[in-house]
Amino acid sequence: MPFCAYITGTLFWYKIVQMVATRIGQVNIVDFVAENTFSIMMCHLMFTNIPNFVVYLRILNGSSLYGDFPVQQFVSNAWVHYSLTTCLVGFVCGVLGSLLVALLINKTKGRVAA
């Protein structure tokens, strides 16, 4: 049953995306993300954890402001959500950082091929 749900769900969203794509036409940022999905997904979690890493470094340097930060969870798990602020800033860092990496990869590939 999960396999059938996976297949039907994938086909459903594929059909929805096809219909949306014909209506909106070609959009540069959408095309960029679509062409670089692999690189974006490979590095987004690293950038998402930047705010948690900053809090962790402050704790290592002796700060007592973050007494409720789950240090052991952060060290052993990449999916730590400390506070709403770190989640929101992490989201922005994840999106912008991974797009920047994809852009740098494309620029590097363009220079090597030229």
CYANA upper distance limits for C-alpha pairs under 8 A (distance plus 0.5 A):
  1 MET  CA      5 ALA  CA      6.72
  2 PRO  CA      6 TYR  CA      6.56
  3 PHE  CA      7 ILE  CA      6.74
  4 CYS  CA      8 THR  CA      6.58
  5 ALA  CA      9 GLY  CA      6.30
  6 TYR  CA     10 THR  CA      6.54
  7 ILE  CA     11 LEU  CA      6.67
  8 THR  CA     12 PHE  CA      6.47
  9 GLY  CA     13 TRP  CA      6.74
 10 THR  CA     14 TYR  CA      6.50
 11 LEU  CA     15 LYS  CA      6.66
 12 PHE  CA     16 ILE  CA      6.83
 13 TRP  CA     17 VAL  CA      6.53
 14 TYR  CA     18 GLN  CA      6.67
 15 LYS  CA     19 MET  CA      6.84
 16 ILE  CA     20 VAL  CA      6.73
 17 VAL  CA     21 ALA  CA      6.40
 18 GLN  CA     22 THR  CA      6.86
 19 MET  CA     23 ARG  CA      7.03
 20 VAL  CA     24 ILE  CA      6.72
 21 ALA  CA     25 GLY  CA      6.16
 21 ALA  CA     26 GLN  CA      8.04
 26 GLN  CA     30 VAL  CA      8.32
 26 GLN  CA     31 ASP  CA      7.71
 27 VAL  CA     31 ASP  CA      6.65
 28 ASN  CA     32 PHE  CA      6.55
 29 ILE  CA     33 VAL  CA      6.68
 30 VAL  CA     34 ALA  CA      6.56
 31 ASP  CA     35 GLU  CA      6.55
 32 PHE  CA     36 ASN  CA      6.69
 33 VAL  CA     37 THR  CA      6.22
 33 VAL  CA     40 ILE  CA      8.32
 33 VAL  CA     99 LEU  CA      8.30
 36 ASN  CA     40 ILE  CA      6.68
 36 ASN  CA    102 ALA  CA      6.69
 37 THR  CA     41 MET  CA      6.51
 38 PHE  CA     42 MET  CA      6.60
 39 SER  CA     43 CYS  CA      7.08
 39 SER  CA     98 SER  CA      7.95
 39 SER  CA    101 VAL  CA      8.00
 39 SER  CA    102 ALA  CA      6.43
 40 ILE  CA     44 HIS  CA      6.38
 40 ILE  CA     98 SER  CA      5.40
 40 ILE  CA     99 LEU  CA      6.84
 40 ILE  CA    101 VAL  CA      7.89
 40 ILE  CA    102 ALA  CA      6.74
 41 MET  CA     45 LEU  CA      8.21
 41 MET  CA     98 SER  CA      8.08
 43 CYS  CA     47 PHE  CA      7.35
 43 CYS  CA     98 SER  CA      6.37
 43 CYS  CA    101 VAL  CA      8.46
 44 HIS  CA     48 THR  CA      6.59
 44 HIS  CA     94 GLY  CA      5.34
 44 HIS  CA     95 VAL  CA      7.26
 44 HIS  CA     97 GLY  CA      7.52
 44 HIS  CA     98 SER  CA      5.64
 45 LEU  CA     49 ASN  CA      6.84
 45 LEU  CA     78 ALA  CA      8.03
 45 LEU  CA     94 GLY  CA      6.98
 46 MET  CA     50 ILE  CA      7.48
 46 MET  CA     94 GLY  CA      7.86
 47 PHE  CA     90 GLY  CA      7.42
 47 PHE  CA     93 CYS  CA      5.93
 47 PHE  CA     94 GLY  CA      5.00
 47 PHE  CA     95 VAL  CA      8.43
 47 PHE  CA     97 GLY  CA      6.37
 47 PHE  CA     98 SER  CA      7.59
 48 THR  CA     87 CYS  CA      8.43
 48 THR  CA     89 VAL  CA      8.39
 48 THR  CA     90 GLY  CA      4.69
 48 THR  CA     91 PHE  CA      6.16
 48 THR  CA     92 VAL  CA      8.08
 48 THR  CA     93 CYS  CA      6.09
 48 THR  CA     94 GLY  CA      4.74
 48 THR  CA     95 VAL  CA      8.44
 49 ASN  CA     53 PHE  CA      6.56
 49 ASN  CA     78 ALA  CA      7.89
 49 ASN  CA     90 GLY  CA      6.45
 49 ASN  CA     94 GLY  CA      8.37
 50 ILE  CA     54 VAL  CA      6.74
 50 ILE  CA     90 GLY  CA      6.90
 50 ILE  CA     93 CYS  CA      7.70
 51 PRO  CA     55 VAL  CA      6.89
 51 PRO  CA     86 THR  CA      5.95
 51 PRO  CA     89 VAL  CA      7.21
 51 PRO  CA     90 GLY  CA      6.37
 52 ASN  CA     56 TYR  CA      6.62
 52 ASN  CA     74 PHE  CA      8.33
 52 ASN  CA     80 VAL  CA      8.38
 52 ASN  CA     82 TYR  CA      7.62
 52 ASN  CA     86 THR  CA      6.99
 52 ASN  CA     90 GLY  CA      8.45
 53 PHE  CA     57 LEU  CA      6.61
 54 VAL  CA     58 ARG  CA      6.75
 55 VAL  CA     59 ILE  CA      6.80
 55 VAL  CA     66 TYR  CA      7.76
 55 VAL  CA     69 PHE  CA      8.48
 56 TYR  CA     60 LEU  CA      6.79
 56 TYR  CA     69 PHE  CA      8.49
 56 TYR  CA     71 VAL  CA      7.57
 57 LEU  CA     61 ASN  CA      6.72
 58 ARG  CA     62 GLY  CA      7.00
 58 ARG  CA     63 SER  CA      5.98
 59 ILE  CA     63 SER  CA      5.35
 59 ILE  CA     64 SER  CA      7.23
 59 ILE  CA     66 TYR  CA      7.43
 69 PHE  CA     82 TYR  CA      6.83
 70 PRO  CA     74 PHE  CA      6.66
 70 PRO  CA     80 VAL  CA      8.42
 70 PRO  CA     82 TYR  CA      7.91
 71 VAL  CA     75 VAL  CA      6.64
 72 GLN  CA     76 SER  CA      6.72
 73 GLN  CA     77 ASN  CA      6.00
 73 GLN  CA     80 VAL  CA      7.18
 74 PHE  CA     78 ALA  CA      6.89
 74 PHE  CA     79 TRP  CA      8.13
 74 PHE  CA     80 VAL  CA      6.24
 81 HIS  CA     86 THR  CA      7.85
 81 HIS  CA     87 CYS  CA      6.74
 82 TYR  CA     86 THR  CA      6.92
 82 TYR  CA     87 CYS  CA      7.74
 83 SER  CA     87 CYS  CA      6.69
 84 LEU  CA     88 LEU  CA      6.66
 85 THR  CA     89 VAL  CA      6.57
 86 THR  CA     90 GLY  CA      6.12
 87 CYS  CA     91 PHE  CA      6.55
 88 LEU  CA     92 VAL  CA      6.94
 89 VAL  CA     93 CYS  CA      6.60
 90 GLY  CA     94 GLY  CA      6.37
 91 PHE  CA     95 VAL  CA      6.72
 92 VAL  CA     96 LEU  CA      6.54
 93 CYS  CA     97 GLY  CA      5.97
 94 GLY  CA     98 SER  CA      6.41
 95 VAL  CA     99 LEU  CA      6.65
 96 LEU  CA    100 LEU  CA      6.54
 97 GLY  CA    101 VAL  CA      6.76
 98 SER  CA    102 ALA  CA      6.71
 99 LEU  CA    103 LEU  CA      6.60
100 LEU  CA    104 LEU  CA      6.62
101 VAL  CA    105 ILE  CA      6.61
102 ALA  CA    106 ASN  CA      6.70
103 LEU  CA    107 LYS  CA      6.66
104 LEU  CA    108 THR  CA      6.56
105 ILE  CA    109 LYS  CA      6.60
106 ASN  CA    110 GLY  CA      6.57
107 LYS  CA    111 ARG  CA      6.77
108 THR  CA    112 VAL  CA      6.68
109 LYS  CA    113 ALA  CA      6.57
110 GLY  CA    114 ALA  CA      6.60
